[in-house]
Every structure is written in C-alpha cells, then in structure tokens.
C-alpha cells in the first residue's frame, strides 16, 4: 500500500557531499546521473547541489514534491531543464505577416507571452495553464477511440515488414512507430493535402530531444555535426509542411478532428486566433512529448519483459485469451489489466522525463527551510519511484505491485507530473503504450541480443542506448 505523508513531518535539509572546486556536483551528475540522483534522499529531504556556478535544490521527499508541483505560482516552470529541452523544438522564428501575433508590447504582454520553444513539460506556469486548456479539447476522452485506431493502424504498418528471426534496432523501430502516430494525430489530412510526410521530420526532432544532455553545452546545437545537420533539415521540413497544412486548413475550413484543427480554433487571452507562427510553435513543442517519451517507454518494456520470462508468459496468456491474434482495439482495454500494469511498472522504473526544474518566484520556505527567490529546484520522478519506503524492492520489475497501489499517494508516482502541470495527454500516452505492447506481443517475441546489456543514455530523456533484438514470430 502507498505511504501517506503528513504536513507534520519534520523535513531535513543538507548539502550533497563530494562537490569539486568550481565544478561542484556537475561531473557526478553528468557521469552517473541516475545513481547520483537516486542516492540523494540518504542525505536529506531537500538537498543542495552546486552545478558549476549554479546552486540548485533537489526535492527528495514526496510531500515536498507535491507542494513543488501544485504551488505553481510560487514555483514556476522554468530552469535548466527548460533550457535543455527548448532549443530542439522549433526551427528559426517563423516570420508571419498574414496572421500577426496580437500583443501590445507592454510589460504585461511581455510577462505573459509564451516562450515559443517551450513544450508542455517545460513552459512557464501562466503559459502552461493556457496551453493546457487548448490541449484538453484534443485529448478529450471521447477522442481516445479514434486516437487508438490510429495507433492500431500504425502498429500494423510498422510490423508488416517484420520477419521471423530478423534483428532490429528496437529504439529506432519504436521511434518510427510513435512518430508515425504523432504525425497522424497532429494532422490527419497531411498526406491528402499533398504535403511531404510529417513522420520523417517528427522522428528526427523527437530523437534529438531524447539525446540532449542533462546539462546543455552552450552552442553545441550549432556545431556542424551530421546530427545537427539532420536536425536542422528536419526543422526546416517540419516548418514548411506545417505552414502548408495551416494554409490548407484555413482555406478549406474543414475540422479534421486533429491537433492542427484544435489549434486553428484556439483563441488567445484576448479572444483572437493564434497566428501561423503560434500554431507552428505549439505543434513543434508536442513532438518530443508525443513521440520521444512513448518510444522510450516501449523500448524499456521489451527489455523488462525479456528479463522476466514469467511475466512475459502471463502477458502472452492474457493476449491469447483476449485478442486471439488480432490487433488490440480501444474496447479491449478493460480486458488487458496485466498489460496496463506492465506499462505502469515500466513508467515507474524508467520515467521518460526523469528530471525537471522549477524556479522560486519569491523568497519562500519549503519543508521549513528557506528557499530564496530565483533559486532553481529540481525534482526527479526516477528518484521518487526508487524510494524503498514507497515502493518495496524498488529495483525489481513487479507489475503486480499495482494491484495494491492503484492510486499512489500524491507526490510518490509522477511520470505525468502533478497538479495543474499534469500531462493532459496522459490517458492517450498510456492507451498508446498498452495497445502497442498488446498488439506486438500477441504476435512477436522480442529478445535483446545476448551479451550486450541495455543501458540508459545519459540524456534529458530516460531512453535506452541503441540496442538490437531478434524477432520471433509466435
């Protein structure tokens, strides 16, 4: 059962040991980020780090994390993680004169203006509340069956070319799948409109987000490397395609029940429609969240199932009973409880967005300890999910723990955030992962290549390093 935390708890504060002169704890965070972060609760509930010239506070206790994530006027959605994610999300500024951005240029407008390259996980609180209302319409529960149908079709397309005994790059295959789903949810009409396919540029941009370092190096994205060149071309292709689609949608006025249609109907706080640039920026910001995070979850799930054959056999039994070889559909979800628990347990062990930041907007106290205005606060779902006092035997893959922990206490399980910052697409992300695992595992067994341990990449998204696996038809 989950442990409930009470405000009367006395919270401890400390400085993490082992900081180096000038560099502080940055080398340890970069060299072994997951081990380093997971060890911090042993030092205190609020642990101070030095990351070069930056002082940061890591919030380690679930109750303090709950306060951090729900008091978003005190702890705004800004900080170094925002800087890490932002630059890959959009290309150069979109100069748009046909539908100008409406603002007066005054101080209030500057204060409330959304940062163009901020995504749902990282944009400031005021902007996030507006964006959250926009996206709710796109991910309303009555749209989930349609989104699920898209997922089923793309899983079928991805696996159609698979052959028994074939060796595949698993993360690459999962990225292609989730990028195809994301592209279709963004624009259901993009192929019919005569525009270049979105899935290729979506795939490149989402993968780039997953590879970004935890602490970004200034100017690294401008180096003339092959990866940066591919990303630059993908950004340009994505911008060209979305501009063509926006023009096509405006001209026809058809509601395609996709994300672009929702954004075209969205009004800003002044009651005016979004500019083409604003629509493009919001669409681009969804790519890492829509494709990169789910691809990481699926990739980790295959490694966990391969390492736990007893769970895999139970999964196959569930799928054989419910699906009998056919693709999974939205209406099958209630009959796939083990598959759903496998997704929950994968997200516990490997939450894709594993480190996030907030910035204190004023002098405050957290857990009885002073936090100065402007301070950076970090919180890590990876850290929370591996606390033994919350999840016994935390390193063990045990989907059945969710039989008794279906509703964990606030602040203990946060793969999709919490409070007003809770991911609006969580229901779809979970649905997509469950349907993908069910459909693929019903027909295929994925066995990672022996002798090559799958390790996490040291990057902003908790994604596995590239690994290969052998496909076996069931």
N, C-alpha and C positions, 0 to 999 in steps of 0.2 A: 504493500500500500504506500502511496506517496506520503512524505513527511510534510506536515504543515508548519509554517514558520510564523511566529507571532512578533508584533512590534516590540514586545518587552525583552526580546533577545538582546544581549549585550554584544555589539559588533566590535571586532578588533581591527586595528589598522597597523600596517608595518611597511617598511621598505624592503623590496626583494634583495636578497644577498647576491654577491658576485658581480656587481657592476664594475665596469672598467673605466679608467680615466678617459674623459672626453666622450667615449662611445657609449658608456653606460651599459644597459642591457640589450642594446640593439644587436650585437653579434650573436648572443644566445637566441634571441627571437628569430633571427634570420637563419641560423644554423640548424636549430632543432625546435621549430616553433610550437609543435603540438605537445611535445614532452615538457617544454618550458612553461607553457600556459597551464597545462594540466596540473603542474606541481605547485602553482601559486597559492591555492587555498590552504596549504600547510603553513603558510606564513601569516595569513590573516584574511579577513573578510573584505578589506579594502587595501590593496597592495600597490604601493607607489613604485613606478619604474622610471628610469632615465633612458630615453631613446635619443642619444646624442644630446642636442640642446633642449629637447622637449621632455618635460615632466608629464607623465600620464598615470592615471589611477585605474587599476584593473579591479572591476567589481566582481567579487568571487562568490558572494552569498546570494542564494536565490531571492530572499526577501529584498535585498538591496537592488538586485537586478529588476525585480518587479517595480520598485519605485523609479528606477532609472528609466525604464521603458514606458511607464504610464504617466509620468510627470514631464510631458514633452515641452512644456513652456519653461521649465527650469533647466532641462537637459535637452538641448536642441540637436537635431540630426545633422551634425557637422563634425568634422575632424579628419584625421589622416586617412581613415578608410574611405571616406568620401573622395579624397584626392586620389586614392588608388584606383577606384572604380571609374571615376568620371571621364578621364581623357579618352578611353577607348570607345565611348558610347556614341559619340557623334563625330561627324566629319567637320570640315571647316564651317563657319557660320553660314547659314542659309540666308542669302540676301533676297528678301521677298518684298516686292512693292505692290503686288496685286491685292494682297490681303495683309495690310500692315499690322504690326503689333500695336495694340492700343494701350498707351500709358501716357501720363502727363509729364513724366520725367522728374517729378518732385520727390522729396525724401521718402514719403510713404510708399510710392511706387517702387523706388529702389530697394526699400526694405522688404517688400512683399514679393518682388519679382522672383520667379523660379530660376534656379541655376539651370541653364539649358541642358548640361550633360549629366545632371543628377538623375539617378534611377530610383525606382520605388523603394529600394532598401536604404538609400543614402541621401535623398533630398531633404532639405530643411523642413521643420515641423509644419510651418504655415503652408508651404507649398505641398507637403505631403497630404494634408487634410483635404486640399482642393483636388489633388490628383486621385486620392482615394475615392472621393465621391464620383469622379469621372469613371474610374475603372470598375466600380461596383456594378454599373449597368452592363459592362462587357462580360463580367463573370457571375452574373446573377444565376441562381440555381436553375432557373428554367432554361438556361442556355447550355447547361452541362451535358445533356444528352447529345446535342449537336456537336459540341467540342469532343465528346467521347467518340462519336462516329468518325470524326476526322482522325483521331488518334488510331482507331482500329484500321482505317484505310492506309495510313502511313506505315503502321507496323507491317501490314501485309505487303506493302510495296518494298519496305526495307528487307524483309526476309525472303522475298520471292526469288532472289538470285542466290540464296544460300544453298550450299551443297553439303551432303554428309561428308565429314572428315576435313572440311575446309578450315583453314586457320585465318582468323580475322583479328584486326586491331579493335578491341572491344570499345574503348572510349571513343575512337573515331566513328565506329558504327552507331553508337548511342547518340553522339552529337549530330550525325546526319539525320537520325530519326527525329530527335526533338527539334532540330532546326526546321525540318520539313513541316512538323506540326505547328510550330510557332509562326512560320511564314504564312501558312494557310489561315491560321486564326487572325493574323494581322490583316490579311486581305484575301478573302475568299474568291475574289474576281481577278487576281493579278495575272493569271495565265490567259483568261478570256479577254483581258484588256489589251493584250498584245505587248505587255511589258516583259522585260527579262525576268526570269525566275528570281524570287527573293531568297530561296533556300540557300544558295551558294554564299551570298554575302552574309546572310544571317549566321551560317555555320562559322565563317571566318571570324566575324565580330564576336560571337559568343565564346569561341575558343580563346580568342585573345584576352577576353576578360578573365577567363579562368587561369590564364598563365601570368597575369600581372603579379609582381612581387608584393609581399605583405607591406613593406615599406618602399614606396616608389622612388626610383632614382631620377632626379630632375633631368629632363631632356632625353631620357632613354628611348622614349617613343619616337624621337625624331632622328635617331641614328639610321643610316642607310642599310639596315639589315634585311635579309629576304623576308623575315616575318613582318617587319614594319612595312615593307613594300606591299606585301599581300594585304595587310590590314588597310593601308591607305587606298588601294584599289577597291577593296570591299566596301569601304565607307563611301567612296565615290559612286559605286554601283548602287548601293542601298539608297543614297540620296537621290540619284537620277530616277530610280524606279519608283520610290515613294512620291516624288514630285509628279511623275507621270500619272500615278494612280490617284493622287489627290485631285489633279486636274480632271481626270476621267470621272471620278466620283462626283465632283462638283457639277460637271456638265450633265451627267445623267440623272443625278438626284436619287439614285436607287439605294435603298438600305440593304446592304448585303449581310447584315447581322454579324459583322466582324468588327475588329478593333478600330480600323480606319473609319468605318461608318459611325461608331460611337464618338470618336474624336472629332469628326466633322460636325456632329450635332452638339458638341460641348461648348458651353459659354464660359467666359472668364468671370471674375467677380464683378465686372461692370456690365454683364449681360450681353457681351459681344462675342462673336465666334472666334475660335482660335485662328491664328494666321497659319499659312502653309508651313512656315518655319517652326511654329509651336507644335503643329501636328507631327512633323518630321522628328523633332527632338524627343517628343514623348514616345513615338514609335521606336526610335533607336534605343531609348533607355530601357525598353522592355526586353531587349534581345538576350542579355546575359541572364536575367531572371527567368525568362520564358524557356530558353534552350539550355544554357550552361548548367543551371542548378539541377534540372531534372536529368540531364545526361550524366552528371556526376553521381546522382542517386542510383540510377540504373546500373552504371558501371560497378559501383561498390556492391550492389545487391548480388550481382553474378559471382563476385569473388567470395562473398559471405556464404552463399548457397553452396558453392563448390567446396568450401572448407567445412561445411556442416551437412554431410550427406543425409543424416537422419531427418533434418528439417526439409531438405530438398525432396526426399521420398514422400513426406507428408504433403508437401506442396503439390507434387505430381498427382497424388491420390485425390486431393481436392479438385484439381483441374480436370482430371479424367472423369470425375463424377459430374461436375457442373457443366463443363464445356464439351466433352466427348470429341475433342479435336478441332472444334470450330473456334473462330476468334471470339474473344470476350467482348461483351456489349455492356452498355451502361446499366441495363436492368439486371445484369449478373452480379453487380457489386455486393448486394446483401448476402449472396451465397458464397462469397470469397473472403471469409474473415481471416483465414491464415495468411492469404496473400496481402491483405491490408496490414496485418501485424508485422509482416516482413518489411513492408515499406516503412512503418513507424520505427521499427528497430534499426533499420538502415539509417534513417534520418537521425536517430539518437546517436549512433556510433560515428556517423560521418555527416554532420550537418553541413550542407554546401557553403553557406555563408557562415563561416566559423568564427569570425572576429569582426566586431562592429564598434563604431565610436560615437560618442556624444560630446557636446561641449556645454559646460555650465554657462548659463546666460547671466548669472548674478552670483554673488557670494552666497553660499548655502551650506547646509550640513547634511551629510548622508551617513546614516547609521551613527549619528552623534559626533561625526568627525568633519572638520572644516574642509570645504572644497571651494577654492577661490574662483571668482568669475573668470571665464576664459579657459579654465582647466579642461584638459582632454580626459575623458573617461572611456575606458574600453570594457567591453563585455564579450564573453565568448560562449556561445552555445556548446562548443566542444568541451570546454571546461565544466560547464554545468551538468552536461549529460554524463560525465565520467566521475561524478561525486558518488563515492560508495555509500554515503549516508542517505542518498536519494534513490540510487539505482544499485542495489546489491550486486556484487560481482560485475562492476560496470564495464569491464573489457570483454565480457562474454556476450556472444550473439545469442539472444534468447527472445524470440518473438513472443513466447508465451507470457513474458512478464507483463505484456499489455492486456492480459486477461484480468489482472487486478489493478492495473494502472491506467485504465482507460481515460481518466480525467486527472492528469497530474496537477499538483498544486501550482499556482501561478508563479512563474519565475524558475521552475525546475526543468521545463522542456520547451525550448523556444526555437525550433527550426524555422518557424514562420514569423518570429517576432512576438509582440505582445501589445495590448492596448490599442491606441489609435494607429500605431505603426504596424499593426498586424497585417501580414501579406494578404491582400484582397483576393489573390489568385490561389490561395492555399488549397481550396476544395478541388479546383481543377488540377493543380500540380499533383495532388495525391491521387486523384482519379486517373490521370495520365499514367503515372508510375504503376498503379495497380493493374490497369488494363494492359500496359506494355509487358509487364512481367508475366501476367497470366497468359496472354496470347503467345508470347515467345516460349515460355517454359512448357506450355501444353504440347509443343511440337519439337522443341530443341533442348538439348542439354549443353551448357556452355562450360567448358573445362579449361581454366587458365593453364598455360604452358608450364609444366613442372620445372622446378629448379630456378624459377625466376620470381622471387617474391614481389607481390604488388605493393608498392609503397606510395604514400601520398606525395603529391607535388608540393613544394614549398611556395605556395602561391596564395592569392587573395581568395580563391575558391578552393574548398577542400575537395579536390578532384584527384583521382589516381594518376600516376605517371602512365604513359602509354604501355599497354601490355597486350599480349596476344593470347588467344584461346582457341581451342578446337571445338567445332560444332559437331554434335552428334544428333542425328535425327532419331526421335523417339518412336 
